[in-house]
Amino acid sequence: MAEAALSLAHRPGRTQLWLEFAAFYILAPIALYFLLPYINLYYAIGITMVIGLILLHFTEGYQWRHLRDWRSLRGLGPTILWTSILTALVLTAVTLWIVPERFLILPKQQPTLWIAILALYPWFSVLGQEIVFRPLFFYRYGHLFPSDTIRILVNAVVFAAAHLFFQNWIAPVMTLAGGLMFAWVYQRSQSFPAVFLMHWIAGGLVFTLGLGLFFYHGAIPQ
């Protein structure tokens, strides 16, 4: 009884959770949009990830093994495969439509840089994003929304909004589509490794096929 009372005493109320949600998913992207020329993007992602991990630690019912539970991938192989194939087809079509001259430019002209991006991108970008937008969102704030469908839609929208700082329409549109896909899979499976892999594959395809310019903070207009 004493443990239950202590747990209730430390359980955040809805007002606190809404304030945290607004800070993480509304105010932080706005601040990033205006402050990016003056701060390091990867430092910002890292700091946000650390804060997210601290909040997850104090989230009732969350268990750390969730982040490395590779057994959760069982049965998700076909889903990851067909979503990756669909992503590759869509990104190829968009590249050939908008910037055909950049198709496969990175692996052709800068293969070393291309390999480095594929190897480092998941750890310096994907990991932080997925922790904040999937387990933190769904475990800590998911119950603020009345249904699975609304949770998925809100998650995708705030994920896309977090990419508005790139100051082009490609990044938020693509991340809205990707966010819907990642949120749908996470809602159904609760598999962090699955969405981490899907995001890694999607990002790798972006830089491989030729759309990386739209997701590179160095190309943002000053």
N, C-alpha and C positions, 0 to 999 in steps of 0.2 A: 504493500500500500504506500509506504513511504517513497519507494522508487517511482511509482506511478505518479504520485503527487509532485515529485521533483521534476519528472518529465513534462507534466502539464505546465508547471511553473516556467519552464524554459522554452515551451513551444511558442513560436512567434504567432502573433495575431494577424488577421487578414490585412489590417492597415499597414503593419510593418512589412508584410510580404508585398503588398502593392507598391509601397515606397521603394523597396529593394528592386522590384521588377522595373519600375520606372527609371531608377538610376542605372540599372544594367542595360536595359534594352531600348531605352528612349534617350536619356540624357547622355550616356556614354557615346553612342553613335553620333549624336549632334556635336559633342565636344571633339570627337575624333575628326569630324568633317572640317571644323574650323582650326584645330590645333595641329593637324598632321604636318604642315610645313615646319613646325617647331619641335616636334617630338619624333622619336623613333617608333615606327609602326610595330616592330617586333617586341620592343620593350612594352608597348601598350598592350599587345596581346598577352605577353607573359604576365604582366601585373594583373590583368583582368582574370587570367586563368588561376593565378594564386588566390585571388579573392574568391573566385568561384569555388575552388577546392576547400577553402576555409568554411564557406557557407554550406557546402555539401557535408562537411564533417559534422556540422551542427544540425543537419536535416534529419529529422526522425525517420528511421527505417532504412536509411541509405547505408550500403555496405561497400567498402572499398574494393572488394574482389570483383565487383560489377565492372570496373574499368578494364580488368584483365581476364575476364571470364571468356576465354576463347571457345569454351564448350557451347556458348550461346550461339555460335555460328552454325551449329548443326541444323540442317534443313534449310539454311538460308543461301546455300550455294547457288541454286537456280535464280533466286531473286537478285543476288549481287551480279550474276552473269548477265541476265537480260536487261537489268537497269544500266549496266555498263555498256552493253551493246547499243542500247537506245541512246544513251548519252553520247557515245562516239558518233553515231549517225547524225544526231541533231547538231553537234558541234562541228562536224565536218561540213554539213550543209550551210551553217551560219558563216563559217570561215570562208567558204567558196563564194558565198553571196556578198559578204561585206568587205573582206580583205583577201581576195584570192591570191594576191601577190605574196602574202605571208604564210600560205599553206605549207606546213612542215618546215618552216624556215629555220627554227631553232635546231632540230636534230641534223639538218643538212649543213648549216653554216657554223654552228657553235655546239658540236656534240658534247664537248666536255662540260660546258655550262648547262646544257640540257640534262645530262646525267646528274650533275650536282643538284639541280633544282628538283628532280624526281626523288633524289635521296634525302634532301634536307627539308623540302617543303612540308612534308607531313608532320615533322617534329617541331618546326618553328611557326607553323601557321595552323595546320589542320587540327592538331591535338588541342590547342587552346580553344579554338572555335567550337570544336565538338563538345568539349567539357562544358562550356558555358551554354551552348544552344541546345544540347540534348539532355544529359542527365540533370544538370542544374535546373534547366527550364522545366522539365517534366516532373522531376521528383519534388522540387521545392515550390514551384509556382503552378504546376499543372492543374491542381485542384481549384485554382481561382477561376477556371473556365468551365462552363457547364457540360461540355461534351467532348468526346475524342476528336470530332470533326473540327470544332472551334479551336481546340488546342493545336491541332496540326496546322490550321490556317494561320493562327496568330504566330506560331513558331516560325513558319515560312516567311511571313511578312517582316517580323523583326530581324530575321536572318538576312533578308534582302536589304532592309533598311541599313543594316550595319555595313553594307558595301556601297552606300551612296557616296562615300568620301572619294571613290575613284572618279567621280564626276563624268561618267558616261552612262548611257542607257543599257549597254550590254551587261555590265557587272550586276546591277540589281535585278534585271530580268532573268539572267541565267541563274543567279543565286536564289531567286524566288522559286524557279522550277526545281532546282536542286534541293532547296529547303523543304519543299513539299514532299519530295521523294525521301529525303533523309528522315523527316519527321514521321512520315507514314510508316517506314520500316521500323523506326525506333519505338513508335507507339505500339506496334504489333509485337515486336520481339524483345524489347528492352535490352538489345544487344549493342553495347558500345563498340566492340570490335567491328561489328558489321557496318555501322555508319562511319566509323573511322576509315575503314577500307574503301567504302563507297566514295567518301569525300576525297581520299587520296587518289583514287583512280580518276575521278572527275577532274580534279585539279591537274593531275598529270596530263590528261587529255587536252585540257585547255592550253597548257604551255606547249604541248607537243604539236597540236594541230595548227596553232597560229594565232590564238586569241589571247595569249599571255599579255600582250600590250595593254589590254583593257583591265588586267588584274595586277598590274605592276605599279606600285605607288610612286616610282620614279618618273612615271609618265603623266602624273597628274598635273594639269595646268596650274601654273603659279599665279 
